[in-house]
Amino acid sequence: MQVAKLDFNKEDEKRLVEEVFNNAVDCLSDEDKKLPQVEHVLPLLKRGIGIHHGGLLPILKETIEILFSEGLLKALFATETFAMGINMPARTVLFTSARKFDGKSHRFITSGEYIQMSGRAGRRGMDDRGIVIFMVDEKMSPAVGKQLLKGSADPLNSAFHLTYNMVLNLLRVEEINPEYMLEKSFYQFQHYRALPGVVEKIKKYEEQYHSIEIPNQESVVTYFKIRQQLAKLGKEIQEFIHRPKYCLPFLQPGRLVKVKNEDADFGWGVVVNFNKKTNVKSCSDAEPLYVVEVLLHCSKESVKDSATEAAKPSAPGEVGEMQVVPVMVQLLSALSSVRLYIPKDLKPLDNRQLMLKSIQEVQKRFPDGIPLLDPVDDMGIKDSALKKIIQKVEAFEHRMYSHPLHSDPNLESVYALCEKKALIGADIRAAKRELKKAQTVLQMDQLKCRKRVLRRLGFASPSDVIEMKGRVACEISSGDELLLTEMIFNGLFNDLTVEQATALLSCFVFQENASEMPKLTEQLAAPLRQMQECAKRIAKVSADAKLDVDEETYLNQFKPHLMDVVFAWANGSTFAQICKMTDVFEGSIIRCMRRLEEVLRQMCSAAKAIGNTELENKFAEGITKIKRDIVFAASLYL
């Protein structure tokens, strides 16, 4: 609308646009010609400005495509679907954002998507070059930019997955079975191709493993295991100390604490404050999250670079900068019994650097390590489980100190060798698990679970022979075949009117996100409840058959947001009226109706398979009720 005041077309081009537009919408009824979309778009088109996205009426989308390919539109605002089109060249392609929403999250576009869309720029035989303008609307790291422009093409991975319809149709055929299909799929072939690489990896690891020679290996391994156990028990003690009820009373300002975040070891820092984190839903609502503000020695680079979200510890020997960093309680690896005096104002750098000198002074005073708070004597933790852990620690420490290797001068070098060998051993075990997984036929377990579901619901006999229910499900591929078949056999459609049945089936085809749930009348809400009860039963049977099915997620697949719209349309409402009932785009409504017609057609075949003529006629009548006007206007391309 902001460019609507610009005019790119000459008078004769305007006349041509109007002629093409009027010819296109000529097939619509007078009422449909008055739809807001149809009326609002013509003035823009005459000025040479076009719009193209999934929410437009299909007839308008096709008209705009024709006008654009004829050069009558000089500027087109489009989503990436248009950029996928062939023979739709432009001189300039402009990206207004570097990110896109892919249904789950906002992510940077991939190099494949960038090449595809930017490839529209430059018309062969008309332009000697194409122009691509990329509006980077937010800070982008060099790595992302390089990947975007120079990255390799997106990998082609098989998206093959099992459906009940496929399993049932394969069980019907005598010469072939689903297992054979799985083995021969491209999905499986891609998986088998990884085998030589995994075998090679295991061989390489084993060579490395056997090349490490440890003198007096048995004794060293025993000592190594004792130290590993002590490290494990140390972590268990840490978990006790990290519990807010025990550690919070000791996180007073000035307390020395050690901070370690995975590989980033900050060493000793000074507690400034702590606070409870709100609006964060932890796994259990009972345990809120606590964040401790700690004055830490950070590298100057991480302090300078505002793009780096996390602070980084200063390198050994580097004079960094003392910085107040928010730290989760879990990242405190040690609490000291020492407390330091903190200046009131920590904004001036000199005051913060003064604390670094104080920490270094304390470290000089305690050459054997800064004393720690004892969990029992100082912190007063009286938990019996902690006492047991401490007893185990004492027993292992006794074994460690009395081990002959403990006083050996070569201890650290031998221990490092043993640690390296243990890590390679873990890699070998992981690679062998990977190999075992690669040798199995993928999705075989899922196939077994799906067959179990089909047997339990009566779609197939115990010997995998297709029953009547199974034959009906074979006819349905555009909706959830199990649920629709169960609904037919439970007689759910028998008492519904044609309009109610059609509205209920819209739940199976509408998949877009609608903001609000419509207030359904009882004549629509009652069938919806019955359908949801049926779906819950299927979800329960699936879960019992060891399939990874979450009841709520399964139920949320069936979206009733357009039930009242489809009901009104089947009852003869005009398209303008039903558009006012929802905030869903017109194009999305039409797409849903066209898919609904396909489902109704399959439901006719399903009813025919069981010989229920009454039901077959009901679904056939549903098709005639929705198949009218602009919703099923013929394509301009045909």
VOGU-3710 file (C-alpha; in Angstrom, 3 decimals, decimal comma):
1> mqvakldfnk> 0,000/0,000/0,000  2,976/2,319/0,618  4,032/2,125/-3,057  0,443/2,483/-4,318  1,076/6,177/-5,069  3,825/5,214/-7,560  2,807/4,509/-11,150  4,941/2,269/-13,369  2,571/1,696/-16,315  1,746/3,785/-19,380
11> edekrlveev> -1,871/4,325/-20,436  -1,887/1,557/-23,067  -0,383/-0,893/-20,514  -3,116/0,064/-18,045  -5,780/-0,727/-20,648  -4,129/-4,095/-21,329  -3,996/-4,943/-17,606  -7,669/-4,082/-17,182  -8,611/-6,193/-20,207  -6,652/-9,250/-19,012
21> fnnavdclsd> -8,071/-8,834/-15,487  -11,690/-8,479/-16,644  -11,386/-11,504/-18,941  -9,994/-13,546/-16,051  -12,675/-12,657/-13,501  -15,426/-12,927/-16,095  -16,108/-16,517/-15,037  -17,056/-15,325/-11,518  -20,575/-14,460/-10,432  -21,458/-10,777/-9,995
31> edkklpqveh> -21,428/-11,255/-6,239  -17,906/-12,773/-6,237  -16,614/-9,915/-8,415  -17,432/-7,596/-5,494  -15,137/-9,476/-3,058  -12,719/-7,072/-1,307  -9,630/-8,850/-2,683  -10,898/-8,669/-6,277  -11,890/-4,995/-5,984  -8,755/-3,796/-4,152
41> vlpllkrgig> -6,167/-5,487/-6,339  -7,116/-3,962/-9,742  -6,013/-0,342/-9,009  -2,615/-1,707/-7,883  -2,250/-3,950/-10,938  -3,004/-1,037/-13,278  -0,095/0,884/-11,738  2,180/-2,111/-12,428  2,294/-3,332/-8,797  1,495/-6,982/-8,009
51> ihhggllpil> 1,140/-9,241/-4,951  1,590/-13,013/-4,863  1,154/-15,234/-1,792  -0,744/-18,324/-0,620  -3,558/-16,303/0,954  -4,725/-14,823/-2,388  -7,692/-16,213/-4,288  -6,290/-18,756/-6,797  -7,854/-16,912/-9,744  -6,097/-13,667/-8,732
61> ketieilfse> -2,790/-15,490/-8,262  -3,016/-16,924/-11,777  -3,979/-13,520/-13,271  -0,976/-11,890/-11,552  1,346/-14,645/-12,843  0,110/-14,057/-16,413  0,465/-10,258/-16,112  3,973/-10,604/-14,660  5,204/-12,996/-17,343  3,873/-10,528/-19,991
71> gllkalfate> 5,869/-7,690/-18,439  2,798/-5,716/-17,371  3,788/-5,744/-13,689  6,954/-3,826/-12,845  7,131/-4,551/-9,090  5,909/-7,752/-7,466  5,710/-8,436/-3,713  5,921/-12,203/-3,351  6,667/-15,041/-0,960  9,230/-17,671/-1,893
81> tfamginmpa> 6,612/-19,864/-3,607  6,721/-17,467/-6,554  10,518/-17,700/-6,618  10,165/-21,467/-7,167  8,224/-20,827/-10,383  9,793/-21,431/-13,767  9,796/-18,834/-16,518  9,026/-15,962/-14,143  12,175/-13,871/-14,625  12,774/-10,390/-13,228
91> rtvlftsark> 15,596/-7,902/-13,622  16,039/-7,360/-9,885  15,344/-9,565/-6,888  15,094/-7,890/-3,492  15,176/-9,834/-0,207  13,536/-7,789/2,565  14,751/-10,131/5,314  17,517/-12,647/5,876  15,291/-14,918/7,957  12,200/-16,976/7,187
101> fdgkshrfit> 9,674/-18,868/9,274  9,793/-22,582/8,400  6,804/-23,695/10,475  8,837/-24,210/13,643  11,219/-21,283/14,015  12,618/-18,167/12,347  15,902/-19,196/10,755  18,354/-17,755/8,243  17,573/-18,869/4,676  19,797/-21,675/3,389
111> sgeyiqmsgr> 22,206/-21,266/0,506  19,911/-23,455/-1,675  16,939/-21,157/-1,001  19,048/-18,049/-1,658  20,340/-19,384/-5,002  16,829/-20,465/-6,066  15,270/-17,083/-5,319  18,146/-14,884/-6,485  18,236/-16,981/-9,671  15,056/-15,179/-10,814
121> agrrgmddrg> 17,150/-12,048/-11,461  18,195/-11,393/-15,051  16,059/-12,245/-18,105  17,857/-14,232/-20,776  18,048/-12,309/-24,057  16,817/-9,089/-22,407  19,290/-8,257/-19,636  23,050/-8,695/-19,658  22,973/-9,118/-15,870  20,567/-9,533/-12,979
131> ivifmvdekm> 20,640/-7,472/-9,778  20,150/-9,003/-6,334  19,621/-6,715/-3,331  19,864/-8,428/0,040  18,594/-6,328/2,944  20,389/-7,734/5,982  18,023/-6,419/8,615  19,905/-7,754/11,657  23,449/-8,571/12,702  24,660/-11,609/10,771
141> spavgkqllk> 27,860/-13,470/11,637  30,481/-13,864/8,853  30,061/-17,657/9,019  26,316/-17,414/8,217  26,987/-14,947/5,369  29,701/-17,146/3,877  27,489/-20,242/4,116  24,659/-18,324/2,423  26,671/-17,193/-0,586  29,232/-19,974/-0,926
151> gsadplnsaf> 27,593/-22,916/0,837  27,028/-26,225/-0,860  23,575/-27,276/-2,038  21,121/-28,671/0,511  21,598/-32,439/0,837  18,958/-34,657/-0,769  17,810/-36,953/1,996  14,927/-39,376/1,663  11,832/-38,308/3,580  10,273/-41,774/3,257
161> hltynmvlnl> 8,007/-42,658/6,158  5,418/-45,320/6,784  1,704/-44,615/6,701  -1,119/-46,983/7,645  -2,541/-46,619/4,140  0,745/-47,842/2,646  1,049/-50,774/5,089  -2,541/-51,890/4,433  -2,219/-51,620/0,650  0,994/-53,652/0,735
171> lrveeinpey> -0,611/-56,314/2,939  -3,350/-56,678/0,294  -0,834/-57,688/-2,386  0,287/-61,274/-2,151  3,669/-61,081/-3,934  5,064/-58,195/-1,906  5,191/-57,237/1,777  5,942/-53,994/3,678  9,253/-55,410/4,989  10,499/-55,877/1,404
181> mleksfyqfq> 9,503/-52,269/0,602  11,452/-50,959/3,594  14,585/-52,866/2,595  14,418/-51,640/-1,004  13,642/-47,998/-0,213  16,004/-45,160/-1,118  15,887/-44,221/2,586  17,440/-47,586/3,472  19,916/-47,372/0,575  21,191/-44,022/1,868
191> hyralpgvve> 21,610/-45,586/5,281  23,533/-48,611/3,961  25,863/-46,256/2,119  27,160/-45,022/5,474  28,272/-48,564/6,478  31,824/-48,577/4,992  32,521/-45,237/6,696  31,451/-46,575/10,106  33,521/-49,779/9,671  36,540/-47,636/8,722
201> kikkyeeqyh> 35,978/-45,445/11,784  35,914/-48,484/14,119  39,130/-49,829/12,522  40,881/-46,461/12,990  39,793/-46,203/16,637  40,925/-49,776/17,368  44,358/-49,094/15,861  44,697/-46,010/18,071  43,510/-47,988/21,096  46,050/-50,785/20,636
211> sieipnqesv> 48,880/-48,365/19,861  48,681/-46,880/23,378  50,986/-48,986/25,570  50,663/-48,467/29,292  53,381/-49,893/31,552  51,961/-52,059/34,364  48,528/-51,654/32,780  46,434/-53,642/35,279  47,570/-51,599/38,261  47,142/-48,302/36,374
221> vtyfkirqql> 43,590/-49,198/35,238  42,600/-50,015/38,841  43,922/-46,622/39,995  42,178/-44,898/37,049  38,826/-46,485/38,004  39,227/-45,334/41,642  39,837/-41,739/40,468  36,855/-41,923/38,072  34,588/-43,098/40,910  35,810/-40,236/43,107
231> aklgkeiqef> 35,051/-37,725/40,325  31,545/-39,215/39,955  30,913/-39,027/43,710  32,264/-35,454/43,717  29,581/-34,530/41,181  26,903/-36,130/43,378  28,088/-34,011/46,346  27,967/-30,933/44,064  24,307/-31,688/43,291  23,514/-31,527/47,023
241> ihrpkyclpf> 25,423/-28,264/47,489  23,635/-26,711/44,472  20,192/-27,210/45,974  18,893/-23,688/46,666  17,808/-24,508/50,243  21,410/-25,409/51,137  23,496/-22,958/49,080  21,450/-19,727/49,096  22,264/-18,817/52,759  25,972/-18,928/51,788
251> lqpgrlvkvk> 25,792/-16,793/48,626  26,339/-13,518/50,509  28,183/-10,689/48,736  31,950/-11,239/48,887  31,854/-15,064/48,973  34,532/-16,608/46,740  33,052/-19,142/44,288  34,531/-21,126/41,415  32,651/-20,926/38,074  32,905/-23,513/35,306
261> nedadfgwgv> 30,658/-23,683/32,228  31,505/-26,809/30,185  34,928/-25,961/28,662  34,991/-22,387/29,943  36,712/-22,375/33,357  36,589/-18,902/34,924  38,349/-19,931/38,138  37,566/-17,987/41,334  35,131/-15,084/41,333  33,299/-12,973/43,926
271> vvnfnkktnv> 29,547/-13,157/44,578  27,878/-9,745/44,202  24,218/-10,750/44,519  21,697/-13,463/43,636  18,082/-13,355/42,493  15,203/-15,636/41,640  14,457/-15,965/37,938  10,779/-15,426/37,102  8,739/-16,431/34,035  10,840/-19,547/33,501
281> kscsdaeply> 8,984/-22,836/33,635  11,414/-25,398/34,930  10,609/-29,103/34,651  9,067/-29,121/38,110  7,200/-25,988/39,088  8,370/-26,436/42,697  12,002/-25,571/41,884  12,510/-21,980/40,736  15,752/-21,004/39,013  18,318/-18,879/40,819
291> vvevllhcsk> 20,878/-16,687/39,092  24,011/-15,520/40,932  25,775/-12,322/39,861  29,490/-13,063/40,083  32,455/-10,752/39,479  34,656/-12,814/37,123  37,971/-12,383/35,310  36,888/-12,224/31,628  38,894/-11,827/28,429  38,838/-8,264/27,052
301> esvkdsatea> 37,655/-9,549/23,664  34,408/-10,976/25,041  33,794/-7,773/27,009  34,332/-5,657/23,851  32,371/-7,808/21,407  28,734/-7,050/22,086  27,664/-9,800/19,641  29,119/-12,490/21,879  26,264/-13,416/24,159  28,413/-15,268/26,719
311> akpsapgevg> 31,460/-13,944/28,547  34,696/-15,894/28,050  37,401/-16,495/30,679  40,703/-14,661/30,239  43,518/-16,774/28,783  46,402/-17,819/31,086  48,765/-14,872/31,545  46,292/-12,383/29,999  45,290/-9,376/32,055  41,573/-9,385/31,394
321> emqvvpvmvq> 38,760/-7,325/32,852  36,695/-8,048/35,941  33,069/-8,178/34,820  29,791/-8,918/36,666  28,353/-11,999/34,935  24,949/-13,619/35,665  25,600/-17,317/36,438  23,165/-20,187/37,047  23,619/-21,780/40,504  24,421/-25,108/38,759
331> llsalssvrl> 27,606/-23,625/37,233  29,230/-22,932/40,621  31,778/-25,726/40,863  33,003/-24,795/44,384  31,958/-22,563/47,301  34,824/-21,206/49,419  34,728/-20,493/53,135  36,545/-17,200/52,381  34,659/-13,919/52,012  36,138/-10,666/50,702
341> yipkdlkpld> 35,153/-7,044/51,213  33,451/-5,571/48,088  33,508/-1,842/47,215  30,014/-0,289/47,241  30,219/0,864/43,608  31,425/-1,680/41,053  30,842/0,545/37,995  34,380/2,038/37,918  36,859/-0,373/36,313  39,521/0,345/39,003
351> nrqlmlksiq> 37,192/-0,910/41,753  36,517/-4,116/39,806  40,225/-4,679/39,022  40,974/-4,209/42,736  38,955/-7,364/43,431  41,211/-9,312/41,015  44,237/-8,356/43,168  42,364/-9,461/46,325  41,585/-12,904/44,782  45,242/-13,327/43,714
361> evqkrfpdgi> 46,338/-12,391/47,251  44,059/-15,055/48,777  45,447/-17,671/46,340  49,012/-16,815/47,458  48,013/-17,185/51,098  46,590/-20,686/50,468  49,175/-22,445/48,240  47,379/-25,816/48,714  44,105/-24,370/47,430  41,508/-21,996/48,841
371> plldpvddmg> 39,534/-23,748/51,651  36,029/-24,867/50,724  32,794/-24,948/52,718  32,307/-28,403/54,212  28,809/-29,651/53,247  28,197/-31,208/56,692  30,172/-29,108/59,214  29,799/-25,658/57,588  26,604/-25,931/55,524  24,808/-28,203/57,982
381> ikdsalkkii> 23,388/-30,623/55,381  21,988/-33,540/57,393  20,660/-35,641/54,510  21,373/-39,376/55,042  22,014/-39,851/51,300  24,844/-37,280/51,478  26,376/-39,101/54,473  26,467/-42,318/52,450  28,196/-40,533/49,537  30,801/-39,023/51,918
391> qkveafehrm> 31,461/-42,484/53,420  32,026/-43,860/49,930  34,375/-40,947/49,126  36,417/-41,683/52,272  36,654/-45,376/51,369  37,783/-44,616/47,789  40,251/-41,951/48,992  41,757/-44,487/51,381  42,164/-46,947/48,478  43,648/-44,204/46,293
401> yshplhsdpn> 46,219/-43,038/48,870  47,276/-46,606/49,674  47,643/-47,509/45,966  51,352/-47,887/45,039  50,871/-45,674/41,961  49,716/-42,660/44,023  53,265/-41,794/45,103  54,835/-42,668/41,734  56,644/-39,631/40,194  55,380/-40,621/36,692
411> lesvyalcek> 51,771/-40,734/37,898  50,338/-37,852/35,818  51,839/-38,938/32,463  50,699/-42,566/32,958  47,264/-41,390/34,121  46,877/-39,125/31,043  47,656/-42,123/28,794  45,054/-44,226/30,592  42,472/-41,418/30,278  43,179/-41,111/26,523
421> kaligadira> 42,794/-44,869/26,075  39,492/-44,876/28,011  38,103/-42,103/25,780  39,049/-44,021/22,606  37,409/-47,130/24,139  34,176/-45,127/24,617  34,381/-43,946/20,967  34,754/-47,582/19,803  31,654/-48,624/21,769  29,638/-45,710/20,328
431> akrelkkaqt> 30,790/-46,525/16,770  29,854/-50,197/17,231  26,380/-49,163/18,363  26,174/-46,948/15,256  27,233/-49,896/13,074  24,622/-52,168/14,630  21,984/-49,506/14,002  23,155/-49,045/10,394  22,958/-52,768/9,693  19,347/-53,022/10,812
441> vlqmdqlkcr> 16,492/-52,136/8,508  15,289/-48,715/9,574  11,673/-48,233/10,605  11,289/-52,023/11,003  10,349/-51,561/14,657  7,879/-48,874/13,666  6,373/-51,224/11,083  5,934/-53,914/13,754  4,240/-51,387/16,059  1,929/-50,164/13,276
451> krvlrrlgfa> 0,950/-53,755/12,420  0,210/-54,303/16,124  -2,099/-51,242/16,100  -3,884/-52,516/12,968  -4,444/-55,941/14,590  -5,703/-54,460/17,876  -8,146/-52,134/16,105  -9,424/-54,983/13,900  -8,074/-53,702/10,567  -6,083/-56,906/10,063
461> spsdviemkg> -6,305/-60,437/11,450  -3,566/-61,887/13,736  -2,006/-63,453/10,617  -1,952/-60,037/8,845  -4,880/-60,716/6,523  -6,808/-57,541/5,715  -10,248/-57,339/7,321  -13,241/-55,291/6,178  -12,038/-52,260/8,161  -8,658/-52,513/6,469
471> rvaceissgd> -10,215/-52,530/3,005  -12,113/-49,347/3,855  -8,938/-47,646/5,177  -7,177/-48,509/1,889  -9,539/-46,107/0,109  -8,542/-43,117/2,271  -5,217/-41,349/1,781  -5,977/-37,626/2,195  -6,939/-37,737/5,865  -6,160/-39,841/8,935
481> ellltemifn> -7,281/-43,226/7,546  -7,520/-44,975/10,947  -9,678/-42,317/12,561  -11,970/-41,854/9,539  -12,506/-45,627/9,241  -13,236/-45,938/12,987  -15,754/-43,093/12,660  -17,516/-44,856/9,757  -17,688/-48,183/11,645  -18,836/-46,506/14,875
491> glfndltveq> -21,759/-45,031/12,912  -20,661/-41,491/13,730  -21,755/-40,141/10,322  -25,111/-41,982/10,261  -27,076/-39,440/12,312  -25,348/-36,323/10,927  -26,800/-34,129/8,203  -24,801/-33,686/4,977  -23,673/-30,230/6,160  -22,588/-31,491/9,605
501> atallscfvf> -20,623/-34,396/8,101  -18,893/-32,056/5,617  -18,023/-29,569/8,399  -16,616/-32,373/10,584  -14,399/-33,628/7,749  -12,863/-30,133/7,413  -10,862/-30,903/10,610  -8,846/-33,426/8,590  -7,763/-31,004/5,848  -7,235/-27,637/7,536
511> qenasempkl> -3,621/-27,475/8,701  -2,763/-23,803/8,964  -2,408/-21,759/12,119  -5,548/-19,836/12,964  -5,449/-17,398/15,851  -8,705/-18,154/17,591  -10,971/-21,119/18,038  -14,526/-20,429/16,774  -17,465/-20,734/19,157  -19,173/-23,808/17,745
521> teqlaaplrq> -22,904/-24,439/18,086  -23,951/-27,732/19,697  -24,804/-29,276/16,310  -21,094/-28,978/15,398  -19,555/-29,321/18,885  -21,263/-32,679/19,572  -19,848/-34,508/16,489  -16,446/-32,906/17,214  -16,481/-34,356/20,764  -17,369/-37,803/19,401
531> mqecakriak> -14,513/-37,592/16,908  -12,068/-36,560/19,669  -13,175/-39,494/21,845  -12,491/-41,806/18,903  -9,062/-40,178/18,379  -8,195/-40,608/22,073  -8,880/-44,341/21,805  -6,598/-44,658/18,756  -3,862/-42,660/20,553  -4,153/-44,975/23,579
541> vsadakldvd> -3,954/-48,143/21,436  -0,945/-46,655/19,570  0,835/-45,829/22,828  0,120/-49,341/24,169  1,591/-50,765/20,943  4,863/-48,900/21,784  4,421/-46,242/19,079  5,704/-42,795/19,990  2,307/-41,058/20,046  1,392/-38,240/22,414
551> eetylnqfkp> -2,389/-38,025/22,888  -2,531/-34,221/23,012  -0,301/-33,769/19,936  -2,373/-36,353/18,048  -5,650/-34,596/18,927  -4,224/-31,186/17,961  -3,648/-32,444/14,395  -7,379/-32,174/13,787  -8,109/-28,452/13,678  -11,785/-27,446/13,940
561> hlmdvvfawa> -11,076/-23,777/13,106  -12,995/-23,840/9,812  -15,895/-26,083/10,859  -18,403/-23,226/11,115  -17,116/-21,699/7,836  -17,531/-24,979/5,898  -20,934/-25,562/7,559  -22,128/-22,103/6,438  -20,741/-22,644/2,903  -22,458/-26,051/2,609
571> ngstfaqick> -25,681/-24,343/3,741  -25,494/-21,915/0,820  -23,757/-18,826/2,304  -21,864/-16,557/-0,086  -18,078/-16,438/-0,117  -18,118/-12,834/1,138  -20,195/-13,946/4,164  -17,916/-16,827/5,139  -14,798/-14,622/4,816  -16,209/-12,381/7,563
581> mtdvfegsii> -16,528/-15,407/9,890  -12,759/-16,048/10,137  -9,362/-14,333/9,970  -8,023/-17,119/7,726  -6,925/-15,872/4,274  -9,306/-16,395/1,357  -6,715/-18,499/-0,503  -6,364/-20,805/2,507  -10,152/-21,282/2,718  -10,288/-22,286/-0,967
591> rcmrrleevl> -7,315/-24,629/-0,570  -9,063/-26,287/2,381  -12,327/-26,684/0,405  -10,545/-28,258/-2,557  -8,788/-30,764/-0,316  -12,101/-31,392/1,432  -13,641/-32,352/-1,919  -10,857/-34,936/-2,346  -11,536/-36,389/1,127  -15,286/-36,548/0,419
601> rqmcsaakai> -14,548/-38,413/-2,826  -12,431/-40,947/-0,901  -15,149/-41,266/1,746  -17,619/-42,118/-1,077  -15,290/-44,951/-2,158  -14,941/-46,092/1,476  -18,738/-46,186/1,941  -19,046/-48,065/-1,365  -16,498/-50,650/-0,133  -18,807/-51,613/2,734
611> gntelenkfa> -21,923/-51,363/0,575  -23,475/-48,480/2,544  -25,334/-46,641/-0,244  -26,981/-44,175/2,131  -23,591/-42,998/3,439  -22,141/-42,928/-0,077  -24,970/-40,644/-1,216  -24,467/-38,407/1,818  -20,787/-37,796/0,978  -21,610/-37,353/-2,744
621> egitkikrdi> -24,201/-34,725/-1,825  -21,550/-33,023/0,338  -19,399/-32,640/-2,796  -22,225/-30,986/-4,750  -22,956/-28,616/-1,833  -19,398/-27,246/-1,580  -18,437/-27,383/-5,268  -19,675/-24,017/-6,487  -18,817/-20,408/-7,294  -15,347/-18,946/-6,726
631> vfaaslyl> -14,170/-21,876/-4,581  -14,083/-24,161/-7,592  -13,571/-21,561/-10,338  -11,716/-23,124/-13,280  -7,991/-22,469/-13,596  -6,936/-19,918/-16,228  -4,188/-22,284/-17,341  -6,557/-25,024/-18,492
//
